[in-house]
């Protein structure tokens, strides 16, 4: 066998095995699948490596609960949220100015 072909096949095999190992670890740790579902998906994953990986990865991402963060910096850094906060601040300033002018 030619060395370049051997290297290419070894690289593809290594990538496929690595992808399947990562998907296997993630699947085994996933609490939202039953034991039967995990076994069926693992069988499919290792029987058809490329298609199985895509299938299992897709279902894990679809079934995973949304990530919740308590770090407000990431929430406040979005442009939409910054715009909303500036509008709220502007409205509060206008409201306080209106109240101040009527109380005088």
N, C-alpha and C positions, 0 to 999 in steps of 0.2 A: 504494500500500500504506500502511496506517495506520502511523504511527511506533511505537506500542506493539507491534504485531504484528511489525514489522521488528526492533525491539530484542529481542523474545523469541526470534525465529528466529535472529538473530545470536548471542545468548547461548547458545542450545542448541547451535548449530553450533560455537561456540568451545569449549564444554565437551567436546563429543564429540571434536573434533580434539585437544584437550589430553590427554584420557584415552587416545586411541589413540597419540599421540606418546609418552606416558610408558610405555605398555605395549610399544610398539615398541622403545624404548631398553632397557627391562628385558629383553625377549625376546632382542634381539641380543647383549646382554652375558651371557646365561645360558649357562654352560658345559655344563650337563647335557642340552641338546637337540642333536641332530645338525643339520647344515645343511639337510637335507630337511625335518625337523620345523619348523625355524624358518621356512622359506619357506612351508610349508603354513599355519602359524599366522598369519604375516603376511598372507597372501592372505585368510584367513578374517577376520582382524581388520579389514582395510580394506574388505572386500567388505560385511560386515554390522557396522557400527560398534558398536552397543550389544551385540548378542548375541556378536559376536566379542571384544569387550573382556572380557565376563564369562567367556567360554570360556577365553581366553588367560590372564587373570589367575588363574582357578581352577587351571589346569594348572601355571602357574608356582609358585603357592603349594604345590601338592601335590608337585611334583617337587623343590622346593628342599630342600637338605640342612638339617637343624636348625642353628640358630645356636648357636655355642659361644662362651662367654665365659670369660675368665680373671679377670674382676672378681668377687671373692668377696663384695663388698658387696651386689650384687643378689641373689646366691644366699642369703646369710645374712639378708637383710631379709625374706624370706618368713616368714609366721607359722608354717607347718608346720615349716620348718627350724629356726626359733628354738625351737620346742617340743621338737623332737628333740634339739637341742644341750643344752637345759636338762635333759632327762631323762638324757642321757649324763653330764652334769656331776654330777647328783644321784647317779646310780649309782656314778660314780667316787668321790665323797665317801663314800658309804656303804661302799664296798669298802675304802677306805683307813682308815675308822674301825674297821671289823671287823678288819682286819689289825693295826691299832695296838693294839686291846684284847686280841688273842690273844698278841701278842709281849711284853706286859708281864709 
